[in-house]
């Protein structure tokens, strides 16, 4: 069974609840029923199963569109799917509410400065470490994480000083319901087999290496299969995902997000997530950074407003599913290779969480561009949405830049932007 009570009301019930270990499998659902809680329309209970009809699929999509979010960039969030599931005044008490397990997920070193320290406390039904040992698994040859001279000597990459551009990969065929589910590890679209978000990725370019935690990679994904009973944790770095065709339904440890074309989503390093395809097929881009995290660029002389505003970044609210009768496949991407481990329960069992290490999405139509009002075009850096800073001040590992519709008025200059080379 599953539940999605991001906002609920208790008619009557105990303030704190604890249960014995053997009762842990169904504790959250049973406590919710006993307390008389009901899900609000803002946070519907959603099931991760294949729809049986077009009507039911449309109903599921409408439910995803009603999902609630917390807003802000880099701020600390507290959210719970059951009332008073978050401990008060401490992070790891001897007994957590509802008998949950406390688990900290760190995005930086413990001793990182407070202004850059990233961490989140998760309160889950079962700890994430209760799985079989990780084993190497099939990694598509199209996914690369090493762009060093060693990789070039192996023939994996080619270094060229020429300007390049790539056309979009062809969309994969939509699969019918009977063949539209599974783990998507059949070899990818090029091999004629169905592919999910992970196995449908193709690396186009990059720099540095995931092994040395330096540089970045740019991928394109084409997928026609949902990641049912399968998830990915990318331990190589943050992933900025840009859907180009088809929306994405993303389930992660912190909750759920619907990401449409025209939006971007950032999945920080190490967070487990799964991608479903409400439009049956999907295509888009991924910017993966091997060091640090994405941040908002400084505005400088622009002032206090403009570009991407912190208030427009949306993070999921707590949502969980209490499933302990499945054969769940956990994929870890490590040094550009995939490893897998099996576990008998869903990793999306976090009942409550608080912290500032979280995924987030952003609607690009809310970007407030700046432009010239007299002459010449400004440098393209003025259109930066997110940046991944390097150790050298003012120099980025990678920038994500958007050129939205805008008035471009300037006198005595050629209308298109100027030619440029680094």
C-alpha positions as CSV (number, residue, x, y, z in Angstrom):
1,X,0.0,0.0,0.0
2,X,1.1,3.6,-0.4
3,X,0.1,6.9,1.0
4,X,0.8,10.5,0.2
5,X,-0.3,12.7,3.1
6,X,1.8,15.9,2.7
7,X,-0.9,17.9,4.4
8,X,-3.3,16.1,6.8
9,X,-5.6,16.6,9.7
10,X,-5.8,14.5,12.9
11,X,-9.3,14.1,14.4
12,X,-8.0,12.4,17.5
13,X,-4.9,10.4,18.4
14,X,-1.7,10.3,20.4
15,X,0.9,13.1,20.2
16,X,3.8,10.7,19.7
17,X,3.8,7.1,18.5
18,X,6.4,4.4,18.8
19,X,6.0,0.7,17.7
20,X,8.1,-2.4,18.1
21,X,10.5,-3.3,15.4
22,X,8.4,-6.2,14.1
23,X,5.5,-3.9,13.5
24,X,7.6,-1.6,11.4
25,X,6.6,-2.8,7.9
26,X,3.1,-1.3,7.9
27,X,3.4,1.1,10.8
28,X,2.8,4.3,8.8
29,X,-0.3,3.2,7.0
30,X,-1.8,1.7,10.2
31,X,-1.0,4.8,12.3
32,X,-2.6,7.0,9.6
33,X,-5.8,4.9,9.6
34,X,-6.0,4.9,13.4
35,X,-5.5,8.6,13.6
36,X,-8.3,9.3,11.2
37,X,-6.1,11.2,8.7
38,X,-7.3,11.9,5.2
39,X,-5.3,13.1,2.2
40,X,-6.0,16.5,0.9
41,X,-6.4,17.2,-2.8
42,X,-3.1,19.1,-2.7
43,X,-1.2,15.9,-2.0
44,X,-3.0,12.9,-3.5
45,X,-2.1,9.3,-2.9
46,X,-0.3,8.2,-6.1
47,X,0.5,4.7,-7.1
48,X,3.6,3.8,-9.1
49,X,1.9,1.2,-11.3
50,X,1.1,1.0,-15.0
51,X,-2.3,2.6,-15.8
52,X,-4.9,0.2,-17.1
53,X,-6.7,2.7,-19.4
54,X,-6.3,6.1,-21.1
55,X,-8.8,7.5,-18.6
56,X,-6.9,6.2,-15.6
57,X,-3.7,7.5,-17.0
58,X,-5.2,11.0,-17.5
59,X,-6.4,10.8,-13.9
60,X,-2.9,10.0,-12.7
61,X,-1.5,13.0,-14.6
62,X,-4.0,15.3,-13.1
63,X,-3.0,14.1,-9.7
64,X,0.6,14.8,-10.4
65,X,-0.3,18.3,-11.5
66,X,-1.9,18.9,-8.0
67,X,1.4,18.2,-6.2
68,X,2.4,20.7,-3.6
69,X,5.9,22.2,-3.3
70,X,8.1,24.2,-0.9
71,X,9.7,27.3,-2.4
72,X,13.2,28.9,-2.1
73,X,16.8,28.3,-3.1
74,X,19.3,27.1,-0.6
75,X,16.9,27.5,2.3
76,X,16.1,24.9,5.0
77,X,12.8,23.1,4.6
78,X,10.8,21.1,7.2
79,X,8.1,18.8,5.8
80,X,6.3,15.7,7.0
81,X,3.8,13.3,5.4
82,X,2.4,12.3,8.8
83,X,1.7,14.9,11.6
84,X,4.5,15.3,14.2
85,X,6.8,12.8,12.4
86,X,9.7,15.3,12.7
87,X,11.5,15.2,16.1
88,X,11.3,18.5,18.0
89,X,14.5,20.1,19.2
90,X,16.8,17.3,18.1
91,X,17.8,15.4,15.0
92,X,18.5,11.8,16.1
93,X,16.5,11.0,19.3
94,X,16.7,7.6,21.0
95,X,13.2,6.9,19.7
96,X,11.9,8.7,16.6
97,X,8.2,9.4,16.2
98,X,6.3,6.4,14.7
99,X,9.4,4.3,15.3
100,X,11.2,5.7,12.2
101,X,14.9,5.6,11.5
102,X,16.9,8.9,11.5
103,X,19.4,9.2,8.7
104,X,21.5,12.2,7.6
105,X,22.4,12.8,4.0
106,X,25.3,15.2,3.5
107,X,26.0,17.2,0.4
108,X,29.2,18.8,1.8
109,X,31.8,17.9,4.4
110,X,30.6,18.1,8.0
111,X,33.0,21.1,8.6
112,X,32.1,23.1,5.5
113,X,31.3,26.8,6.3
114,X,27.8,27.3,7.5
115,X,26.9,29.4,4.4
116,X,27.9,26.5,2.1
117,X,27.0,23.5,4.3
118,X,24.4,21.2,2.8
119,X,22.7,18.4,4.7
120,X,19.2,16.9,5.2
121,X,17.9,14.7,7.9
122,X,15.6,11.9,6.6
123,X,13.1,9.9,8.8
124,X,12.4,6.7,7.1
125,X,10.6,3.4,7.6
126,X,13.7,1.4,6.9
127,X,17.3,2.6,6.7
128,X,18.8,2.9,3.2
129,X,21.8,0.7,4.0
130,X,19.7,-2.5,4.3
131,X,20.4,-3.8,0.8
132,X,22.5,-6.5,-0.8
133,X,26.1,-5.7,-1.7
134,X,26.5,-3.5,-4.9
135,X,27.7,-5.4,-7.9
136,X,28.9,-4.1,-11.3
137,X,26.0,-4.1,-13.9
138,X,25.6,-3.3,-17.5
139,X,26.7,0.3,-18.3
140,X,25.8,1.5,-21.8
141,X,28.8,2.4,-23.9
142,X,27.1,5.6,-24.7
143,X,27.5,6.9,-21.1
144,X,30.9,8.4,-20.4
145,X,32.5,9.9,-17.3
146,X,36.1,10.2,-18.2
147,X,37.4,12.8,-20.7
148,X,41.1,12.7,-19.7
149,X,44.1,11.9,-21.9
150,X,43.9,8.3,-20.7
151,X,40.4,8.0,-22.1
152,X,41.6,9.5,-25.3
153,X,44.4,7.0,-25.5
154,X,41.8,4.2,-25.1
155,X,39.8,5.7,-28.0
156,X,36.8,6.6,-25.8
157,X,36.8,10.3,-26.6
158,X,38.2,12.5,-29.3
159,X,39.7,16.0,-28.7
160,X,39.0,18.6,-31.4
161,X,39.4,22.4,-31.5
162,X,36.5,22.8,-34.0
163,X,33.2,24.3,-33.2
164,X,30.6,21.6,-33.1
165,X,26.8,21.3,-32.9
166,X,24.6,18.2,-32.7
167,X,21.1,17.4,-34.0
168,X,18.6,15.9,-31.6
169,X,18.5,12.1,-31.2
170,X,15.4,10.5,-32.9
171,X,12.5,9.9,-30.6
172,X,12.1,6.3,-29.6
173,X,8.8,4.5,-30.5
174,X,6.1,4.5,-27.8
175,X,5.6,1.1,-26.2
176,X,2.3,-0.4,-25.4
177,X,1.3,-1.1,-21.8
178,X,2.3,-4.7,-22.0
179,X,5.9,-3.9,-22.9
180,X,6.2,-0.4,-21.3
181,X,7.5,-1.4,-17.9
182,X,10.6,-3.0,-16.5
183,X,14.1,-2.1,-15.6
184,X,15.1,-0.7,-19.0
185,X,18.5,-2.4,-19.2
186,X,18.1,-4.0,-22.5
187,X,20.8,-2.1,-24.3
188,X,19.2,1.2,-25.2
189,X,17.3,2.7,-28.0
190,X,20.1,2.1,-30.6
191,X,19.9,-1.6,-29.9
192,X,16.2,-1.7,-30.6
193,X,15.4,-2.6,-26.9
194,X,13.3,-0.4,-24.6
195,X,15.3,2.1,-22.5
196,X,14.5,4.0,-19.4
197,X,16.0,7.4,-18.4
198,X,19.3,5.9,-17.3
199,X,19.9,3.5,-20.1
200,X,18.7,5.9,-22.7
201,X,21.5,8.5,-21.9
202,X,24.1,9.4,-24.6
203,X,27.2,11.5,-23.7
204,X,28.0,14.2,-26.3
205,X,30.9,16.0,-24.7
206,X,32.6,16.8,-21.4
207,X,35.8,17.7,-19.6
208,X,37.8,16.3,-16.7
209,X,36.8,13.0,-15.0
210,X,34.2,11.8,-12.6
211,X,37.0,9.8,-10.9
212,X,39.0,12.9,-10.0
213,X,35.9,15.0,-9.2
214,X,36.7,17.6,-11.9
215,X,34.9,18.9,-14.9
216,X,31.5,18.0,-16.3
217,X,29.6,15.9,-18.9
218,X,26.7,16.8,-21.3
219,X,24.3,14.0,-22.1
220,X,21.1,13.7,-24.1
221,X,18.5,11.2,-23.1
222,X,15.8,9.4,-25.1
223,X,13.5,7.1,-23.1
224,X,10.3,5.1,-23.7
225,X,10.2,3.1,-20.5
226,X,9.4,4.0,-16.9
227,X,11.8,3.1,-14.0
228,X,9.3,0.9,-12.1
229,X,10.9,-0.7,-9.0
230,X,14.2,0.9,-10.1
231,X,16.0,4.0,-9.0
232,X,19.3,5.8,-9.6
233,X,21.7,7.5,-7.2
234,X,24.4,9.5,-9.1
235,X,27.4,9.6,-6.8
236,X,29.5,11.3,-9.6
237,X,27.8,14.7,-9.3
238,X,24.7,16.9,-9.6
239,X,22.5,16.4,-12.6
240,X,20.6,19.3,-14.2
241,X,17.9,17.8,-16.4
242,X,16.3,19.8,-19.2
243,X,13.2,18.1,-20.8
244,X,12.9,18.9,-24.5
245,X,10.0,16.5,-25.4
246,X,7.7,14.9,-22.9
247,X,7.2,15.7,-19.2
248,X,8.9,13.7,-16.4
249,X,7.4,12.4,-13.2
250,X,10.2,12.2,-10.7
251,X,10.0,10.3,-7.5
252,X,12.8,10.7,-5.0
253,X,13.6,10.3,-1.4
254,X,12.3,13.8,-0.6
255,X,9.0,13.5,-2.5
256,X,7.6,13.9,-6.0
257,X,7.9,16.4,-8.8
258,X,6.3,16.9,-12.2
259,X,8.7,18.5,-14.6
260,X,7.3,19.8,-17.8
261,X,9.0,21.0,-21.0
262,X,10.1,24.6,-20.2
263,X,11.2,23.6,-16.7
264,X,14.5,22.3,-15.4
265,X,15.2,20.1,-12.4
266,X,18.4,19.6,-10.5
267,X,19.0,16.3,-8.7
268,X,21.9,16.7,-6.3
269,X,24.6,14.1,-5.9
270,X,23.6,10.9,-4.1
271,X,19.8,11.3,-3.9
272,X,17.9,8.3,-5.1
273,X,15.3,9.0,-7.7
274,X,13.1,7.3,-10.3
275,X,11.7,8.7,-13.6
276,X,8.3,7.9,-15.1
277,X,7.1,9.0,-18.5
278,X,3.5,10.3,-18.5
279,X,3.8,11.1,-22.3
280,X,5.2,7.6,-23.1
281,X,8.3,8.9,-24.7
282,X,10.8,11.6,-23.6
283,X,13.9,13.4,-24.8
284,X,16.0,16.0,-23.3
285,X,19.4,17.1,-22.0
286,X,21.5,16.5,-18.9
287,X,24.3,18.7,-17.6
288,X,26.3,16.7,-15.0
289,X,29.0,18.4,-12.9
290,X,31.6,16.3,-11.2
291,X,32.6,18.8,-8.5
292,X,30.6,21.1,-6.2
293,X,27.0,22.0,-6.6
294,X,24.9,24.5,-8.7
295,X,24.3,27.9,-7.2
296,X,22.7,31.1,-8.2
297,X,25.1,33.7,-9.9
298,X,25.8,36.9,-8.1
299,X,23.9,39.9,-9.5
300,X,26.6,42.4,-8.9
301,X,25.7,45.9,-10.2
302,X,22.3,44.5,-11.5
303,X,21.1,45.0,-7.9
304,X,18.9,43.0,-5.6
305,X,16.4,41.7,-8.3
306,X,16.4,40.2,-11.7
307,X,17.6,36.9,-13.4
308,X,16.4,33.8,-11.5
309,X,14.7,34.7,-8.2
310,X,15.1,32.4,-5.2
311,X,11.3,32.3,-4.5
312,X,10.7,30.5,-7.9
313,X,12.6,27.4,-7.1
314,X,10.3,24.5,-6.1
315,X,11.3,21.5,-3.9
316,X,9.0,18.5,-3.2
317,X,7.2,18.0,0.1
318,X,7.4,14.7,2.0
319,X,5.8,11.7,0.4
320,X,6.3,8.0,1.0
321,X,5.2,4.6,0.0
322,X,5.2,1.6,2.5
323,X,6.2,-1.3,0.3
324,X,8.1,-4.3,1.6
325,X,7.0,-7.0,-0.9
326,X,8.9,-5.8,-3.9
327,X,12.3,-6.6,-5.6
328,X,13.7,-3.1,-5.9
329,X,16.7,-2.4,-8.0
330,X,19.0,0.4,-6.7
331,X,21.5,1.7,-9.3
332,X,24.5,3.7,-8.3
333,X,26.5,5.6,-10.9
334,X,30.1,5.7,-9.6
335,X,33.1,6.9,-11.6
336,X,31.0,6.7,-14.8
337,X,30.0,3.1,-14.2
338,X,26.8,1.6,-13.0
339,X,26.5,-0.7,-10.0
340,X,23.3,-2.3,-8.7
341,X,22.0,-3.8,-5.5
342,X,18.6,-5.4,-4.7
343,X,16.4,-4.7,-1.7
344,X,12.9,-6.0,-0.7
345,X,11.4,-2.5,-0.1
346,X,11.0,0.8,-1.8
347,X,13.7,3.5,-1.1
348,X,11.0,6.1,-1.2
349,X,10.0,5.5,2.4
350,X,10.9,8.9,3.9
351,X,8.0,10.0,6.1
352,X,9.5,13.3,7.0
353,X,12.6,15.4,6.4
354,X,14.2,18.7,7.1
355,X,17.3,20.4,5.7
356,X,18.7,22.3,2.7
357,X,20.1,19.5,0.6
358,X,17.2,18.8,-1.7
359,X,16.2,18.5,-5.4
360,X,14.5,21.5,-7.0
361,X,12.8,22.5,-10.2
362,X,12.5,25.9,-11.9
363,X,10.2,27.3,-14.6
364,X,12.3,29.1,-17.2
365,X,9.5,31.4,-18.1
366,X,10.1,33.1,-14.7
367,X,13.6,34.1,-15.6
368,X,13.9,37.9,-15.7
369,X,16.4,38.8,-18.5
370,X,18.6,41.8,-18.6
371,X,19.5,43.5,-21.9
372,X,21.2,46.6,-23.5
373,X,19.1,49.7,-23.7
374,X,21.6,51.9,-25.7
375,X,24.2,50.0,-27.8
376,X,26.0,46.7,-28.1
377,X,25.0,43.3,-26.8
378,X,25.9,42.3,-23.2
379,X,28.0,39.3,-22.6
380,X,26.0,36.0,-22.6
381,X,26.9,35.5,-18.9
382,X,24.1,38.0,-18.1
383,X,21.6,35.2,-19.0
384,X,23.0,32.7,-16.4
385,X,20.3,30.8,-14.5
386,X,22.6,28.5,-12.5
387,X,26.4,28.2,-12.3
388,X,28.8,25.7,-10.9
389,X,31.7,27.7,-9.5
390,X,35.3,26.4,-9.7
391,X,38.1,27.1,-7.2
392,X,39.1,30.2,-9.2
393,X,36.8,33.1,-8.3
394,X,34.7,34.3,-11.2
395,X,35.3,31.1,-13.2
396,X,32.7,28.4,-13.5
397,X,33.0,24.7,-14.2
398,X,29.8,25.1,-16.2
399,X,27.0,27.6,-16.6
400,X,23.4,27.0,-17.5
401,X,22.2,29.9,-19.6
402,X,18.7,30.7,-21.1
403,X,17.8,33.1,-23.9
404,X,14.1,33.7,-23.3
405,X,11.8,35.7,-25.5
406,X,12.6,39.4,-24.9
407,X,12.8,42.8,-26.5
408,X,16.4,43.4,-27.8
409,X,16.7,47.1,-28.5
410,X,20.0,48.8,-29.1
411,X,21.3,51.5,-31.5
412,X,24.2,51.4,-33.9
413,X,24.9,47.7,-33.5
414,X,24.3,44.5,-35.5
415,X,21.1,42.8,-34.2
416,X,22.5,39.3,-33.6
417,X,25.1,38.8,-30.9
418,X,28.7,39.2,-31.8
419,X,31.1,36.4,-32.7
420,X,33.1,35.1,-29.8
421,X,35.8,32.6,-28.9
422,X,37.6,31.6,-25.7
